[in-house]
Amino acid sequence: MKRVLLSMAAIAILMTSCENTSSEVKDEGVTLGEDQEFALSDDQCGTMGVLDELLAKDPSIATNMAAIEMHTANAIKSGLAQRIAADGVLEIPVIFHVIYRTQSENIPLSQLEDQIDALNEDFNLNNPGRNTIPAEFAAVESNVGIRFVLEDVIRVQSNKRQWRPDDSMKFTSSGGSDVVNPQQNLNIWVVNNMPYRGGNILGYAQFPGGSWSTDGVVLDHRFTGTTQYSTGRTATHEVGHWLNLRHIWGDGGCGASDFVADTPDSDGPSRGCPTYPQVNCGTNDMTMNFMDYSDDPCLNMFTEGQKNRMMSVFASGGFREAMAQ
């Protein structure tokens, strides 16, 4: 979005006033294997709804995130974020926690490796659909320069048919799997089903500033790697949140901000595979941005502004600084 908020007060207001549209369920359902009908939530990413709930429980998270916003603005202005990117490809080890009830949910290593491949395509300018990006947006398309490496796979059998996005899957004590060294690793929990606010979500992530004990990303196993429903872009979207990116439409109407200057303003998420141009708020929507809700095959890019924002968390004093050392 064009407007980047700079004051602490404005940041705090934005964090606590995100609009959520997940209370309604799409009309169509999808039958997925041996599971019951999967009704996709309108807000298919649960990140902002979960954030709102966390902020209500623990106001200190808002303070932490406001400080991170100030650090991000300063890191970009001073060039610290750009220097992190200039140092070369940043390597992030990934720990998968596969929590399953049935063998079909205990997804194979090949599917997890495929997910790593998709992340590496998207964060290194190798996305297979990038040749379809319109010229006006290709001008700001970015090679983020992060390489994800599969470090370990932890498998936990559980009798749970579903998991609410309340972080319970992140603790052995509640039948899940404890986080592993989150200052150095990206932890990704893969679960069987996540009903939330009247539908099912595909995944959610924790923004920088939350507890280390719950730091990471959660994915539905059917939308992890390449499956008949997915090409792995749910993880790209959620890792974007984990690296402090907001939704492309700023989770509000025209004028809401995602804190990035080179993403155009929009009034809401895109669906399906929109035909360019889609005009909202007086500009063409960047429907192919990974932080929108377009279908996987039509998500193809991050921008330079988004790259700088992500790199800020690795800069000196950043929340994920230890990963860059």
N, C-alpha and C positions, 0 to 999 in steps of 0.2 A: 504494500500500500504506500501511497506517496507520502503520507504524513508519518513522521517518526517522532514518538513522544520522548521528551527529554527530562521532564521534571519527575521527581519522586512521587509527588501527589498524583500526577496523571498516570504513572505506572501502576500505582496501587489501585486506582479506580478501575483501570482496564482489567487488572487481574481478577477483580471480584465481580465484574459485571458482564462476563461473556454470555452470549445468548446460546442456549442449547435447544436443539430442535429434535431431540431423540425420543420424545414421548409418543410420537406416532410411528406406526409400522407401515412399511411399504405394502401395497396391496398384494403383490405377488409373493409367494413363498417358493423356496427351493428345497427339494428333497435331496439330502446328502447322504448317500450310502445307507447304513443301518440306523441312522439317526432319524428322529422325527423331523417334520418340516422345519426348515430353517427360515425364520422370518427376519430379514435384515433390517436393523434399525435405521431410521433416516440419518442418524448421526453414527455412521458405521465405525468411526474412530471414537473410542470412549475417553480419550485423553482429557478433553476440556471438562467433561462432566465429572470425571474422577478428581480433577484438580479442584473444582468448585467444592466438592465434598471434603477434600483434604484441608482446604483453606478454612472451611467452617469449623472443622475440628481443631485445627492448629494454626492460629493466626501468625505464628512465627514464620511459617513458610512464606507468607506474603512479604515479610521483611527480608528474608533471605533472597527471594526472587527479585525484589526491588533493587537490592544491592548488586545482584548479578546483572540487572539491566543497566545500572550505572557503569559497572565495569565493562560491559559490552560496548556501550557508547564510547567510553574512553579508549578502549582497546582499538576500536575501529578508527577513531579520530587521530590517535597517536601513531597508528601504523603497526601496533603490536600484532593485531590479527593477521594483517597482510604478511608480516615477517614469518609467522608460523607457517603459513601456506607456502611461502617462498623456500622454506627449509627442505622441501621435498615431501614425498608421500608419507603420511602419518599412519602407522600400523596399530590396529586395535584388535586384541584377542577377543574371541567370542566364546562364551560358555552357554551352551544350550541345556535347559532343564526340560526334558520331555516328560510330562505328567499324563499318564494314560490309564484308562480303565480296560479297554479292549485292545486287541493286537492291531486293529486297523488304526487306532489312535497312536500307537507306538511307532511313529513314522521312522522310516529307515535312514541310515546315515547318508545315503545318496540324496535324499530329499533335503536334508540339512546342508549338505555340500552345495546343492543347487541354489539354496537360499543365499549362501555366502557368495556364490557367483553372481547372483542378481544384484546384491548390494555392491559388489565391486564394479559391476557394469555401471550402475547408477551414480556412484560417487567418483567415477574416473572417466566420464565422458564416453563410455562405451555402450550406452543404452541402445538396443537394436532399433528403436523407433525415432531416434533423434533427427534423422534426415527429414522428418515431417514437420519439424518446428518452424513456424512462420518466421520470415526474415526479421520482423520487428523484435521478436523475442530471442532469435538466434544471436542477436547482437549482445545480449547479456547472459547467454548460456555459460555455465561455469563447470570447469573440472575441479571438483572439491579437493581431490587428492587424499582420500582416505582409503587404506587397504584393510579389509577385514580378514582375519585369519581364524579358522576354526581351532580353538584351543582344547575344548573338552565337551563331552556329551554326558549329562547325568540323567539317568532314567529312573523314574519313580512310579510304581504302580499304585493306583488309588481306586477306591470304589465310588468316587464321585462322578456323577453324570454331567455335572456342570459346575462352573466356577463363576461367582459374581466378581466383578472387577474391584475387589476390596483388598487386594494384595495377599489374600490368604494362601494363594499358590506359592508364595515366596517364603514360606516358613515350613520346616519339617514338622513342627508342632501341630500344624493344622492339615497335615497330609500332603504338603507340597515339598519344596526343596529350597534350602537356605541359599542366599546370595553368596557368591564366591568372589572375594577380593574386588569389590566394585570400583575402587580407585584405579585399578589397572585393567579390568575386564568389562566388556559389555555383556551383561547377563540377559538372556532371552528365555522366557518361560513359554513353553508350547503346551496348550491345554486343549481339552476336547470341545468345550462349548462355553460361551459367555453371554447369557441373557442379561439384558440391562435396559431399563426404562421402556419396556414394552416390545423389545425386539432383541436381536442378537448383534453384538459388535464383532468386528474382525480382529481388533487389537486395541491396545492402549499403551501409553508410555509415561514415565515419570520425568518431568522437567528437571533440569539442574536446580538444586536448592532444597530438594526433599531429603528424606532420611537415606543414608547409605544402605540401610538394611533392606530397603525396598527398591533400590535404584535399578532401572533397567526397562525392558520392554516385554509385553505379554502378547502372544499371537494365538489365534485359533489354528489348530493343526491343519485344517483344510485350506488355509490361506497362508501356509508357510512353504516357500519354494514353489516349484512349478507343479500344479495339480490341474484337474479339469476345471477348477474354479479360479485359479491364481497363476500369476507369473512371478510372484515374489515381491510385488511392489507395496503390499501392506507393510512389510518390514521396513522398506525404504522410507515410507511415510512416518512410521513410528520412531525409527532411529532419528529422523529429522527432528521430531519433538524432543527426543532424548538429548539432542545437541542444541536445543533451545529455539527451534523454529516453531512459529505459529502457523495456523491454517492460512492459506493464501488470501481468504476473504476477511481475515481478522476477527472471525467469530462474531460478527455484527453486521449491520447494514452499511450502506455507502458512508465512507469516512472512518470506519473502524480500521485499526492499524494492525499489521503483522510485524511492525518494527523494521521493515525492509523498504528501502526507497525505490528499488527497481522492479518491484512487483506491482502491477496495476491494481487500482481499487476495484472491488466487486461487492455485490450485495449478498452473496451466499455461495454455497458449494456448487460445483458442476456435477452432473450425473451422466452416466453412459459414455459415449464417445462424441462429444460436441463437435460440430462443424465450425471451423474458423471462418469469419469472426463471430464471436458471441459478445454483444455489447451490453455492458451494465455500468452504471455510475459514470457514463460518458467516455469510457475507454474499452478497449478490447480485452476480454478476460484471458488470463494465462491458464487456460483449462488443462494444459499439458504439464503443469508444474506438479511435482511429486507431492506437494502439500495441499493439493485439491482432492476432490472425491471422484474424479473421472475414473473409468474402468482401467485396469492394469495396462492393457496394450496401448492406451492413449496417454499414459503418464511418462514423460521423457526428459525432464530437466529440472535442475536447480539454477538459480541466478548467482551472479557475482555478489550481490548484496547478501543473499542467503549464505553463501560461502563465508563471507567475512563474519557474519553473525555466528556461524558454527565454529569457526576457527577461534573466536574470542574466548570460548570456554576452555581452550587449551593454552591460551596466552598466560604470561606471568600474572598470578593472582586469580586466574580463572578457576571455575569449579572443577574442571577436569584437567588441570595443569599437570598432574602426576602422570597422565597417560602420554604426554608429549616428552617426557624426560627419559 
